[in-house]
Amino acid sequence: MKLQHYLGGLEGLPQPLNLEKRVFVEEWEKRIFGIHVAMMGLSNHLGSALPEYPIAQVPTEFHDEWTWADLRTGAEGMNPFDYFKFRYYEKWLGGITQFFIDKGYVSEEEIGALLGGTSPETGETGAPAIDAQVIDYLRRGDSPRRDVAHPQFAIGQKVRITNVPAGAHTRLPGALRDRIGTVTRIFEGDYGYFVHTGDGIGDPMPIYIVEFTPDELWGVRAEPGANTFYAELFEAYLQPVQEDQ
């Protein structure tokens, strides 16, 4: 959640945010969502996921891993000016397209030919088995839980949020960095993340709900009567307050 991908707590934005409530504004956006879901349903990590899928037996030409983390990494890696210029599913389209180019599934020249109206040859080999795998994935999903929780912190304990440098992708909101909050809930399991982000998450660990007061987040700018802020955070983003005293 780099600057352009997480605007919580920021002021002085150049223009009002677009609060469009429709899920899909144009028809082509549904196809982009479907492509993303199909890629997740055919991701090669599903052979060792919970539940396990017979992904090695599916006759697909897609042989890479694709998760929400990959989609978010592409969005967070965009130039901030481009990020604010494009709509939601345009960002998805850009990230998925770049992934296919980087992995060698398609070239920029082939994409150019498609835009010019030239249709590629397609085949239906394995299509029923591929469809069955994607449908099975939609029904059963993929659980990140790997064990019961082994928490380092307790409910009611005050914690300081780390301020580690962000890698290509992070799940730590910028407005919470170096702030102090109170643990209000510990989730039941240790949960892995889709990828190792470089800032501490990836391996299974507890997840907490941490409570922050408006005064802690925004200081003298906090408005009277503002609501308490809650965030779900991986344990790697928490540290004991006494370490800083």
C-alpha atoms as a printed R data frame, in Angstrom:
    type eleno elety resid chain resno       x       y       z
1   ATOM     1    CA   MET     A     1   0.000   0.000   0.000
2   ATOM     2    CA   LYS     A     2   2.316   2.693  -1.236
3   ATOM     3    CA   LEU     A     3   1.374   6.359  -1.364
4   ATOM     4    CA   GLN     A     4  -0.736   6.248  -4.508
5   ATOM     5    CA   HIS     A     5  -2.437   3.007  -3.449
6   ATOM     6    CA   TYR     A     6  -3.506   4.049   0.050
7   ATOM     7    CA   LEU     A     7  -4.854   7.551   0.637
8   ATOM     8    CA   GLY     A     8  -6.127   7.034   4.199
9   ATOM     9    CA   GLY     A     9  -5.268   9.999   6.392
10  ATOM    10    CA   LEU     A    10  -3.899  12.164   3.582
11  ATOM    11    CA   GLU     A    11  -4.997  15.755   3.115
12  ATOM    12    CA   GLY     A    12  -4.688  18.303   0.338
13  ATOM    13    CA   LEU     A    13  -5.423  15.969  -2.565
14  ATOM    14    CA   PRO     A    14  -5.608  17.877  -5.861
15  ATOM    15    CA   GLN     A    15  -9.186  16.843  -6.642
16  ATOM    16    CA   PRO     A    16 -12.108  15.007  -5.004
17  ATOM    17    CA   LEU     A    17 -11.916  11.220  -5.051
18  ATOM    18    CA   ASN     A    18 -14.195   9.347  -7.436
19  ATOM    19    CA   LEU     A    19 -16.721   7.503  -5.272
20  ATOM    20    CA   GLU     A    20 -18.312   5.536  -8.121
21  ATOM    21    CA   LYS     A    21 -20.416   2.769  -6.525
22  ATOM    22    CA   ARG     A    22 -21.021   0.570  -9.558
23  ATOM    23    CA   VAL     A    23 -18.828  -2.538  -9.595
24  ATOM    24    CA   PHE     A    24 -18.547  -2.539 -13.385
25  ATOM    25    CA   VAL     A    25 -18.927   0.691 -15.322
26  ATOM    26    CA   GLU     A    26 -18.288  -0.798 -18.772
27  ATOM    27    CA   GLU     A    27 -18.857  -4.300 -20.141
28  ATOM    28    CA   TRP     A    28 -15.179  -4.978 -20.889
29  ATOM    29    CA   GLU     A    29 -14.378  -4.627 -17.167
30  ATOM    30    CA   LYS     A    30 -16.272  -7.856 -16.474
31  ATOM    31    CA   ARG     A    31 -13.914  -9.690 -18.822
32  ATOM    32    CA   ILE     A    32 -10.852  -8.316 -17.024
33  ATOM    33    CA   PHE     A    33 -12.283  -9.503 -13.711
34  ATOM    34    CA   GLY     A    34 -12.955 -12.922 -15.250
35  ATOM    35    CA   ILE     A    35  -9.397 -13.186 -16.584
36  ATOM    36    CA   HIS     A    36  -8.024 -12.388 -13.132
37  ATOM    37    CA   VAL     A    37 -10.242 -15.006 -11.468
38  ATOM    38    CA   ALA     A    38  -9.298 -17.635 -14.068
39  ATOM    39    CA   MET     A    39  -5.603 -16.903 -13.481
40  ATOM    40    CA   MET     A    40  -6.078 -17.373  -9.729
41  ATOM    41    CA   GLY     A    41  -7.953 -20.622 -10.366
42  ATOM    42    CA   LEU     A    42  -5.076 -21.928 -12.515
43  ATOM    43    CA   SER     A    43  -2.205 -20.614 -10.374
44  ATOM    44    CA   ASN     A    44   0.499 -23.247  -9.929
45  ATOM    45    CA   HIS     A    45   0.650 -22.759  -6.146
46  ATOM    46    CA   LEU     A    46  -2.764 -24.400  -5.765
47  ATOM    47    CA   GLY     A    47  -1.185 -27.865  -5.796
48  ATOM    48    CA   SER     A    48   0.114 -27.197  -2.284
49  ATOM    49    CA   ALA     A    49  -2.629 -24.847  -1.108
50  ATOM    50    CA   LEU     A    50  -5.432 -25.530   1.352
51  ATOM    51    CA   PRO     A    51  -7.451 -27.226  -0.031
52  ATOM    52    CA   GLU     A    52  -5.131 -28.918  -2.530
53  ATOM    53    CA   TYR     A    53  -6.094 -28.942  -6.196
54  ATOM    54    CA   PRO     A    54  -4.855 -31.347  -8.920
55  ATOM    55    CA   ILE     A    55  -3.445 -28.345 -10.767
56  ATOM    56    CA   ALA     A    56  -0.609 -30.359 -12.360
57  ATOM    57    CA   GLN     A    57  -3.195 -32.442 -14.195
58  ATOM    58    CA   VAL     A    58  -5.071 -29.476 -15.678
59  ATOM    59    CA   PRO     A    59  -4.138 -29.058 -19.383
60  ATOM    60    CA   THR     A    60  -3.487 -25.326 -19.185
61  ATOM    61    CA   GLU     A    61  -0.641 -23.354 -20.762
62  ATOM    62    CA   PHE     A    62  -0.588 -21.037 -17.745
63  ATOM    63    CA   HIS     A    63   2.232 -22.300 -15.528
64  ATOM    64    CA   ASP     A    64   2.905 -19.429 -13.147
65  ATOM    65    CA   GLU     A    65   1.608 -18.221  -9.803
66  ATOM    66    CA   TRP     A    66  -1.002 -15.472  -9.765
67  ATOM    67    CA   THR     A    67  -2.663 -14.148  -6.615
68  ATOM    68    CA   TRP     A    68  -4.123 -10.923  -5.296
69  ATOM    69    CA   ALA     A    69  -0.596  -9.976  -4.246
70  ATOM    70    CA   ASP     A    70   0.603 -10.108  -7.865
71  ATOM    71    CA   LEU     A    71  -2.295  -7.921  -8.968
72  ATOM    72    CA   ARG     A    72  -1.626  -5.397  -6.197
73  ATOM    73    CA   THR     A    73   2.117  -5.380  -6.887
74  ATOM    74    CA   GLY     A    74   1.424  -4.284 -10.443
75  ATOM    75    CA   ALA     A    75  -0.870  -1.489  -9.287
76  ATOM    76    CA   GLU     A    76   1.506  -0.249  -6.592
77  ATOM    77    CA   GLY     A    77   4.396  -0.254  -9.051
78  ATOM    78    CA   MET     A    78   2.662   2.152 -11.414
79  ATOM    79    CA   ASN     A    79   3.872   5.703 -11.844
80  ATOM    80    CA   PRO     A    80   1.696   7.717  -9.409
81  ATOM    81    CA   PHE     A    81   0.583  10.074 -12.196
82  ATOM    82    CA   ASP     A    82  -0.556   7.110 -14.296
83  ATOM    83    CA   TYR     A    83  -2.192   5.536 -11.264
84  ATOM    84    CA   PHE     A    84  -4.489   8.514 -10.756
85  ATOM    85    CA   LYS     A    85  -5.118   8.890 -14.484
86  ATOM    86    CA   PHE     A    86  -6.595   5.430 -15.084
87  ATOM    87    CA   ARG     A    87  -9.762   3.885 -13.730
88  ATOM    88    CA   TYR     A    88  -9.843   0.818 -11.488
89  ATOM    89    CA   TYR     A    89 -10.054  -1.926 -14.106
90  ATOM    90    CA   GLU     A    90  -7.737  -0.071 -16.452
91  ATOM    91    CA   LYS     A    91  -5.086  -0.558 -13.765
92  ATOM    92    CA   TRP     A    92  -5.974  -4.252 -13.620
93  ATOM    93    CA   LEU     A    93  -5.666  -4.494 -17.399
94  ATOM    94    CA   GLY     A    94  -2.252  -2.835 -17.337
95  ATOM    95    CA   GLY     A    95  -0.936  -5.063 -14.552
96  ATOM    96    CA   ILE     A    96  -2.187  -8.306 -16.101
97  ATOM    97    CA   THR     A    97  -0.906  -7.339 -19.532
98  ATOM    98    CA   GLN     A    98   2.561  -6.511 -18.189
99  ATOM    99    CA   PHE     A    99   2.629  -9.820 -16.292
100 ATOM   100    CA   PHE     A   100   1.917 -11.783 -19.494
101 ATOM   101    CA   ILE     A   101   4.614  -9.834 -21.343
102 ATOM   102    CA   ASP     A   102   7.196 -10.283 -18.569
103 ATOM   103    CA   LYS     A   103   6.496 -14.027 -18.362
104 ATOM   104    CA   GLY     A   104   6.715 -14.508 -22.131
105 ATOM   105    CA   TYR     A   105   3.114 -15.539 -22.785
106 ATOM   106    CA   VAL     A   106   2.626 -12.712 -25.260
107 ATOM   107    CA   SER     A   107   4.773 -10.008 -26.849
108 ATOM   108    CA   GLU     A   108   4.083  -6.328 -27.305
109 ATOM   109    CA   GLU     A   109   4.066  -6.950 -31.064
110 ATOM   110    CA   GLU     A   110   1.324  -9.561 -30.688
111 ATOM   111    CA   ILE     A   111  -0.734  -7.174 -28.590
112 ATOM   112    CA   GLY     A   112  -0.212  -4.497 -31.222
113 ATOM   113    CA   ALA     A   113  -1.466  -6.876 -33.909
114 ATOM   114    CA   LEU     A   114  -4.593  -7.590 -31.856
115 ATOM   115    CA   LEU     A   115  -5.245  -3.887 -31.466
116 ATOM   116    CA   GLY     A   116  -4.859  -3.615 -35.230
117 ATOM   117    CA   GLY     A   117  -7.649  -6.110 -35.758
118 ATOM   118    CA   THR     A   118  -5.674  -9.295 -36.440
119 ATOM   119    CA   SER     A   119  -7.138 -12.260 -34.559
120 ATOM   120    CA   PRO     A   120  -4.779 -14.989 -33.308
121 ATOM   121    CA   GLU     A   121  -5.437 -18.669 -33.831
122 ATOM   122    CA   THR     A   122  -7.110 -20.249 -30.825
123 ATOM   123    CA   GLY     A   123  -7.764 -23.835 -29.811
124 ATOM   124    CA   GLU     A   124 -10.180 -25.523 -27.459
125 ATOM   125    CA   THR     A   125  -7.788 -28.242 -26.254
126 ATOM   126    CA   GLY     A   126  -8.394 -28.905 -22.566
127 ATOM   127    CA   ALA     A   127 -11.066 -26.206 -22.247
128 ATOM   128    CA   PRO     A   128 -13.599 -28.363 -20.295
129 ATOM   129    CA   ALA     A   129 -10.957 -29.425 -17.749
130 ATOM   130    CA   ILE     A   130  -9.764 -25.835 -17.396
131 ATOM   131    CA   ASP     A   131 -13.316 -24.608 -16.867
132 ATOM   132    CA   ALA     A   132 -13.901 -27.318 -14.259
133 ATOM   133    CA   GLN     A   133 -10.775 -26.289 -12.322
134 ATOM   134    CA   VAL     A   134 -11.731 -22.609 -12.280
135 ATOM   135    CA   ILE     A   135 -15.288 -23.422 -11.156
136 ATOM   136    CA   ASP     A   136 -13.933 -25.702  -8.416
137 ATOM   137    CA   TYR     A   137 -11.651 -22.885  -7.251
138 ATOM   138    CA   LEU     A   138 -14.580 -20.450  -7.145
139 ATOM   139    CA   ARG     A   139 -16.502 -22.885  -4.952
140 ATOM   140    CA   ARG     A   140 -13.747 -23.948  -2.540
141 ATOM   141    CA   GLY     A   141 -11.295 -21.052  -2.577
142 ATOM   142    CA   ASP     A   142  -7.783 -21.017  -1.141
143 ATOM   143    CA   SER     A   143  -7.226 -20.620   2.605
144 ATOM   144    CA   PRO     A   144  -4.128 -18.791   3.928
145 ATOM   145    CA   ARG     A   145  -4.531 -20.384   7.377
146 ATOM   146    CA   ARG     A   146  -1.691 -22.782   8.187
147 ATOM   147    CA   ASP     A   147  -1.906 -23.390  11.949
148 ATOM   148    CA   VAL     A   148  -3.545 -22.252  15.170
149 ATOM   149    CA   ALA     A   149  -2.467 -18.814  16.324
150 ATOM   150    CA   HIS     A   150   0.829 -18.377  18.176
151 ATOM   151    CA   PRO     A   151   0.558 -14.695  19.148
152 ATOM   152    CA   GLN     A   152   3.380 -12.664  20.599
153 ATOM   153    CA   PHE     A   153   0.999  -9.924  21.756
154 ATOM   154    CA   ALA     A   154  -2.126 -10.024  23.935
155 ATOM   155    CA   ILE     A   155  -5.515  -8.330  23.783
156 ATOM   156    CA   GLY     A   156  -5.304  -4.967  25.505
157 ATOM   157    CA   GLN     A   157  -1.558  -4.620  24.899
158 ATOM   158    CA   LYS     A   158  -0.253  -1.406  23.364
159 ATOM   159    CA   VAL     A   159   1.931  -1.855  20.287
160 ATOM   160    CA   ARG     A   160   3.904   0.411  18.025
161 ATOM   161    CA   ILE     A   161   3.583  -0.073  14.280
162 ATOM   162    CA   THR     A   162   6.855  -0.587  12.447
163 ATOM   163    CA   ASN     A   163   8.157   1.787   9.815
164 ATOM   164    CA   VAL     A   164  10.089  -0.652   7.655
165 ATOM   165    CA   PRO     A   165  10.913   0.355   4.065
166 ATOM   166    CA   ALA     A   166   8.240  -0.804   1.634
167 ATOM   167    CA   GLY     A   167   9.217  -3.263  -1.073
168 ATOM   168    CA   ALA     A   168   7.422  -3.844  -4.351
169 ATOM   169    CA   HIS     A   169   4.297  -4.604  -2.321
170 ATOM   170    CA   THR     A   170   3.300  -4.073   1.306
171 ATOM   171    CA   ARG     A   171   0.192  -4.565   3.428
172 ATOM   172    CA   LEU     A   172   1.115  -1.832   5.910
173 ATOM   173    CA   PRO     A   173  -0.893   1.403   5.442
174 ATOM   174    CA   GLY     A   174   1.312   4.470   5.395
175 ATOM   175    CA   ALA     A   175  -0.834   6.465   7.844
176 ATOM   176    CA   LEU     A   176  -0.233   3.850  10.571
177 ATOM   177    CA   ARG     A   177   3.549   3.714  10.421
178 ATOM   178    CA   ASP     A   178   5.233   4.475  13.746
179 ATOM   179    CA   ARG     A   179   1.853   4.994  15.465
180 ATOM   180    CA   ILE     A   180   0.775   3.412  18.758
181 ATOM   181    CA   GLY     A   181  -2.411   1.364  18.999
182 ATOM   182    CA   THR     A   182  -4.088  -1.224  21.209
183 ATOM   183    CA   VAL     A   183  -4.670  -4.870  20.294
184 ATOM   184    CA   THR     A   184  -8.412  -5.593  20.405
185 ATOM   185    CA   ARG     A   185  -8.571  -8.998  18.698
186 ATOM   186    CA   ILE     A   186  -6.302 -11.874  17.711
187 ATOM   187    CA   PHE     A   187  -7.494 -14.011  14.813
188 ATOM   188    CA   GLU     A   188  -7.757 -17.740  15.367
189 ATOM   189    CA   GLY     A   189  -4.887 -18.925  13.175
190 ATOM   190    CA   ASP     A   190  -1.425 -18.269  11.831
191 ATOM   191    CA   TYR     A   191  -1.856 -17.001   8.286
192 ATOM   192    CA   GLY     A   192   0.606 -16.944   5.432
193 ATOM   193    CA   TYR     A   193   0.630 -14.297   2.747
194 ATOM   194    CA   PHE     A   194   0.651 -15.020  -0.982
195 ATOM   195    CA   VAL     A   195   4.253 -13.852  -1.408
196 ATOM   196    CA   HIS     A   196   7.229 -12.728   0.679
197 ATOM   197    CA   THR     A   197   7.051  -8.970   0.401
198 ATOM   198    CA   GLY     A   198  10.472  -8.125   1.801
199 ATOM   199    CA   ASP     A   199   9.055  -6.113   4.704
200 ATOM   200    CA   GLY     A   200   8.403  -9.069   6.999
201 ATOM   201    CA   ILE     A   201   5.301 -10.907   5.833
202 ATOM   202    CA   GLY     A   202   4.989 -14.118   3.843
203 ATOM   203    CA   ASP     A   203   5.511 -16.949   6.351
204 ATOM   204    CA   PRO     A   204   2.515 -17.919   8.555
205 ATOM   205    CA   MET     A   205   1.987 -15.586  11.509
206 ATOM   206    CA   PRO     A   206  -0.846 -14.187  13.651
207 ATOM   207    CA   ILE     A   207  -3.035 -11.328  12.465
208 ATOM   208    CA   TYR     A   208  -4.408  -8.731  14.872
209 ATOM   209    CA   ILE     A   209  -7.039  -6.020  14.916
210 ATOM   210    CA   VAL     A   210  -5.402  -2.912  16.342
211 ATOM   211    CA   GLU     A   211  -7.331   0.127  17.546
212 ATOM   212    CA   PHE     A   212  -6.063   3.677  16.983
213 ATOM   213    CA   THR     A   213  -7.459   6.910  18.368
214 ATOM   214    CA   PRO     A   214  -7.898   9.890  16.032
215 ATOM   215    CA   ASP     A   215  -5.504  11.910  18.203
216 ATOM   216    CA   GLU     A   216  -2.785   9.277  17.724
217 ATOM   217    CA   LEU     A   217  -3.183   9.262  13.942
218 ATOM   218    CA   TRP     A   218  -3.785  12.925  13.209
219 ATOM   219    CA   GLY     A   219  -2.752  14.826  16.337
220 ATOM   220    CA   VAL     A   220  -4.081  18.383  16.554
221 ATOM   221    CA   ARG     A   221  -5.810  17.900  13.180
222 ATOM   222    CA   ALA     A   222  -8.156  15.255  14.615
223 ATOM   223    CA   GLU     A   223 -11.761  16.441  14.504
224 ATOM   224    CA   PRO     A   224 -13.943  16.268  17.632
225 ATOM   225    CA   GLY     A   225 -16.133  13.192  17.708
226 ATOM   226    CA   ALA     A   226 -14.147  11.346  15.048
227 ATOM   227    CA   ASN     A   227 -14.566   7.580  15.051
228 ATOM   228    CA   THR     A   228 -11.948   5.154  16.366
229 ATOM   229    CA   PHE     A   229  -9.859   3.578  13.583
230 ATOM   230    CA   TYR     A   230  -9.301  -0.196  13.396
231 ATOM   231    CA   ALA     A   231  -6.774  -2.023  11.215
232 ATOM   232    CA   GLU     A   232  -6.025  -5.694  10.542
233 ATOM   233    CA   LEU     A   233  -2.250  -6.108  10.722
234 ATOM   234    CA   PHE     A   234   0.223  -8.979  10.405
235 ATOM   235    CA   GLU     A   235   2.367  -9.578  13.492
236 ATOM   236    CA   ALA     A   236   5.524  -8.570  11.616
237 ATOM   237    CA   TYR     A   237   4.204  -4.995  11.566
238 ATOM   238    CA   LEU     A   238   3.863  -4.807  15.353
239 ATOM   239    CA   GLN     A   239   6.476  -4.289  18.056
240 ATOM   240    CA   PRO     A   240   6.256  -3.766  21.838
241 ATOM   241    CA   VAL     A   241   5.964  -0.134  22.862
242 ATOM   242    CA   GLN     A   242   8.602  -0.550  25.601
243 ATOM   243    CA   GLU     A   243  11.273  -1.209  22.954
244 ATOM   244    CA   ASP     A   244  11.134   2.493  22.080
245 ATOM   245    CA   GLN     A   245  11.261   3.775  25.656
